């Protein structure tokens, strides 16, 4: 038993799915909003973005209710979403933050590495951060994340403050689009030139 989870022989953790109280499901409202936005973008022919499923292996099933009650992650997930926008490969991860300070521990080294490799292949990688206490969405381009990430690696802050962000990348409120990230993706592309 480690951190309240049983550890299997292969070193993987068993996670009680029915009583999940980890940080992993905090973003389900944000995820729902992004999924609905992606459907709108697909219907309009603007983008084709899919949610990347996190592969799990069920250990125990409640056959009566047809639910997984115990499972473990098969591998580390990379990003939440991947696809294409007008021929441009895109990947992004969605995070929620309930304070003005975003802890970098919410982003994992393998995610940063994947995003860097994705961009080296000509894609665009970014984070969508929903500041729940402000009801504000923010587009965090990978290069800005890397500024904060490298600062932390060099012994600096292990977080970044809302005030440090460029206000030009706040997602606008738009009728009919819950998370209008394509506007900021366009700005990101223009700023790279």
Residue pairs with C-beta under 8 A, 6 or more apart in sequence:
1 7
2 13
3 13
5 13
5 14
5 15
5 16
6 13
6 14
7 13
7 14
8 14
8 72
12 72
12 73
12 74
13 72
13 73
14 59
14 70
14 71
14 72
15 22
15 70
15 71
15 72
15 73
16 69
16 70
17 56
17 67
17 68
17 69
17 70
17 71
18 62
18 67
18 68
18 69
23 106
26 96
27 94
27 95
27 96
27 130
29 96
30 94
30 95
30 96
30 128
30 130
30 179
31 51
31 80
31 94
33 178
33 179
34 51
34 80
34 81
34 94
34 128
34 178
34 179
35 51
36 178
37 177
37 178
37 179
37 180
37 181
38 47
38 49
38 50
38 51
38 81
38 83
40 176
40 177
41 47
41 48
41 49
41 85
41 182
42 48
42 49
46 85
46 86
46 182
47 83
47 84
47 85
47 86
47 90
47 182
48 83
48 84
49 81
49 82
49 83
49 84
49 85
49 90
50 81
50 82
50 83
51 80
51 81
52 77
52 78
52 79
52 80
52 81
52 82
54 73
54 77
55 73
55 74
55 75
55 77
56 68
56 71
56 72
56 73
56 74
57 71
57 72
57 74
58 68
58 70
58 71
59 70
59 71
59 72
60 68
60 69
60 70
60 71
61 67
61 68
61 69
62 68
62 69
76 108
76 110
78 91
78 110
78 111
78 114
79 91
79 92
79 93
79 111
79 114
79 115
79 125
80 92
80 93
80 94
81 90
81 91
81 92
81 93
81 94
82 89
82 90
82 91
83 89
83 90
83 91
84 90
85 182
85 185
88 123
88 124
88 189
89 118
89 121
89 122
89 123
89 124
90 123
90 124
90 125
90 126
90 185
91 114
91 115
91 118
91 123
91 124
91 125
92 125
92 126
92 127
92 128
92 181
93 107
93 111
93 115
93 127
93 128
94 127
94 128
94 129
94 130
95 102
95 106
95 107
95 127
95 128
95 129
95 130
96 129
96 130
96 132
97 106
97 129
97 130
97 131
97 132
98 131
98 132
98 133
99 133
100 131
100 133
100 161
100 162
100 163
101 159
101 160
101 161
101 162
102 129
102 159
102 160
102 161
102 162
103 158
103 159
104 148
104 149
104 152
104 158
104 159
104 160
105 158
107 127
107 145
107 149
112 145
112 146
112 149
115 125
115 142
116 125
116 142
116 146
118 125
119 125
119 142
124 142
124 185
124 188
124 189
125 142
126 139
126 140
126 141
126 142
126 181
126 184
126 185
126 188
127 139
127 140
127 142
127 145
128 137
128 138
128 139
128 140
128 171
128 179
128 181
129 137
129 138
129 140
130 136
130 137
130 138
131 137
131 138
131 162
134 162
136 170
136 171
137 170
137 171
137 179
137 181
138 165
138 169
138 170
138 171
139 169
139 170
139 171
139 181
139 184
139 185
139 187
139 188
140 165
140 169
141 169
141 188
141 191
144 165
144 166
144 169
148 157
148 159
148 160
148 164
151 157
152 158
152 159
168 187
169 184
169 187
169 188
171 179
171 180
171 181
171 183
171 184
172 180
172 183
174 180
174 183
